[in-house]
Amino acid sequence: MSSDSPAAPRALAPFHLAVPVHDLAAARGFYGGLFGCPEGRSSIEWVDFDFFGHQLVAHLDPARHAFAPPAHTNSVDGKDVPVPHFGVVLDWDDWQALAERLTVAAVRFVIEPGIRFAGQVGEQATFFLYDPSGNALEFKAFRDPSRLFAK
């Protein structure tokens, strides 16, 4: 496909992401307990989670401390976004329900649930939080999902 032609619509393929964690029990509590991600295969050094249809693997890293947040942030719409981070794009209603559930559970957000780029092409709902090992996660939703890559 040439770079100047529009991409053909396609079904999204699940991604695979491996992240370092200091404690598998803490990872299970966060991803499995807090988010309800079903657990897949595991060993004494790693555990797979079905992270909203994607394969997230928490790998035990003996050098990882209990909480090691990213050292760098970039300003995005006036907020300090942790670098690196990962996450998922949810349907608007699913994002709202998750944000409310986490707020009620008194989860500590890095960036509170809110709207970014209000009234612009990329308008989106977003929030950030850290897992127990300091991996930054972003959950977002677009009012118009077709605008995910719009300029």
C-alpha positions as CSV (number, residue, x, y, z in Angstrom):
1,M,0.0,0.0,0.0
2,S,1.4,3.4,-0.9
3,S,1.8,6.0,1.8
4,D,-0.6,8.4,0.2
5,S,-3.5,6.0,-0.1
6,P,-6.0,5.6,2.7
7,A,-5.7,2.4,4.7
8,A,-8.4,-0.2,4.0
9,P,-10.7,-1.0,6.9
10,R,-9.5,-4.2,8.7
11,A,-10.3,-6.1,11.8
12,L,-7.9,-5.2,14.6
13,A,-5.4,-7.9,15.6
14,P,-4.7,-8.4,19.3
15,F,-1.4,-7.0,20.4
16,H,1.1,-8.8,22.7
17,L,2.9,-6.7,25.3
18,A,5.2,-7.9,28.0
19,V,5.8,-5.6,31.0
20,P,8.2,-5.9,33.9
21,V,6.7,-6.3,37.4
22,H,8.3,-6.6,40.8
23,D,5.6,-9.0,42.2
24,L,3.3,-11.4,40.3
25,A,0.7,-11.5,43.2
26,A,0.5,-7.7,43.0
27,A,0.1,-7.9,39.2
28,R,-2.6,-10.5,39.6
29,G,-4.4,-8.3,42.0
30,F,-4.2,-5.3,39.8
31,Y,-4.9,-6.7,36.3
32,G,-7.0,-9.7,37.4
33,G,-8.7,-8.2,40.5
34,L,-9.1,-4.5,39.8
35,F,-9.7,-4.8,36.0
36,G,-11.2,-8.3,35.9
37,C,-8.7,-9.5,33.2
38,P,-8.9,-13.3,32.9
39,E,-5.6,-15.0,33.5
40,G,-4.1,-17.3,30.9
41,R,-0.9,-19.3,31.0
42,S,1.6,-18.7,33.7
43,S,4.8,-19.8,35.3
44,I,6.7,-18.8,38.4
45,E,8.2,-15.9,36.4
46,W,5.3,-14.6,34.3
47,V,1.6,-14.5,33.9
48,D,-0.6,-13.9,30.8
49,F,-3.7,-11.7,31.1
50,D,-6.5,-11.2,28.6
51,F,-6.3,-7.4,28.7
52,F,-9.4,-6.3,26.9
53,G,-8.9,-8.8,24.1
54,H,-5.1,-8.4,24.0
55,Q,-2.3,-10.5,25.4
56,L,-0.5,-8.7,28.3
57,V,2.3,-10.6,30.0
58,A,3.5,-9.6,33.4
59,H,7.2,-10.7,33.6
60,L,8.9,-10.9,37.0
61,D,11.9,-8.6,36.9
62,P,14.1,-9.1,40.0
63,A,15.7,-5.6,39.4
64,R,12.3,-3.9,39.4
65,H,11.5,-2.2,42.7
66,A,8.0,-2.1,44.2
67,F,7.1,1.1,42.4
68,A,9.3,2.5,39.6
69,P,7.3,5.0,37.6
70,P,8.6,6.4,34.3
71,A,11.2,9.1,34.7
72,H,9.9,11.2,31.8
73,T,6.7,13.0,30.9
74,N,5.6,15.0,27.9
75,S,3.0,17.7,28.0
76,V,-0.2,16.8,26.1
77,D,-3.1,19.2,26.3
78,G,-1.6,20.7,29.4
79,K,-1.1,17.4,31.3
80,D,2.1,15.6,32.1
81,V,1.8,12.3,30.3
82,P,4.1,9.5,31.5
83,V,6.5,8.1,28.9
84,P,6.4,5.2,28.2
85,H,2.8,4.1,28.7
86,F,0.3,1.7,27.1
87,G,-3.4,1.1,27.2
88,V,-6.6,0.5,25.2
89,V,-9.2,2.5,23.4
90,L,-12.6,1.6,24.7
91,D,-16.1,2.4,23.6
92,W,-17.3,5.7,25.1
93,D,-19.9,4.0,27.5
94,D,-17.4,1.3,28.5
95,W,-14.8,4.0,29.3
96,Q,-17.3,6.0,31.4
97,A,-18.3,2.9,33.3
98,L,-14.6,2.0,34.0
99,A,-13.7,5.5,35.0
100,E,-16.6,5.6,37.4
101,R,-15.8,2.1,38.9
102,L,-12.2,3.0,39.4
103,T,-13.1,6.4,41.0
104,V,-15.5,4.6,43.4
105,A,-12.7,2.1,44.2
106,A,-10.6,5.1,45.2
107,V,-7.9,4.3,42.6
108,R,-5.1,6.9,42.5
109,F,-5.0,8.4,39.0
110,V,-1.9,10.0,37.5
111,I,-4.2,12.0,35.3
112,E,-7.8,12.1,36.4
113,P,-10.6,11.1,34.0
114,G,-11.5,13.9,31.7
115,I,-11.8,15.1,28.1
116,R,-8.7,16.0,26.1
117,F,-8.8,18.2,22.9
118,A,-12.4,19.2,23.6
119,G,-14.2,20.4,20.4
120,Q,-11.3,19.3,18.2
121,V,-10.9,16.4,15.7
122,G,-9.1,14.3,18.3
123,E,-11.5,14.9,21.2
124,Q,-11.2,12.0,23.6
125,A,-11.9,10.9,27.1
126,T,-8.8,9.7,28.9
127,F,-7.2,8.8,32.2
128,F,-3.8,7.5,33.4
129,L,-2.8,5.4,36.3
130,Y,0.2,3.2,37.4
131,D,0.2,-0.5,38.1
132,P,1.9,-1.6,41.3
133,S,5.2,-1.8,39.5
134,G,5.0,1.7,38.1
135,N,4.0,0.8,34.5
136,A,1.8,3.6,33.2
137,L,-1.5,2.8,31.6
138,E,-3.8,5.0,29.6
139,F,-7.5,4.3,28.9
140,K,-9.2,6.4,26.3
141,A,-12.4,6.6,24.2
142,F,-13.4,8.7,21.3
143,R,-16.9,10.2,20.8
144,D,-16.4,9.4,17.2
145,P,-14.2,6.2,16.9
146,S,-13.5,6.9,13.2
147,R,-11.4,9.9,14.4
148,L,-8.8,7.6,16.1
149,F,-6.1,8.6,13.6
150,A,-7.7,11.8,12.2
151,K,-5.5,14.9,11.9
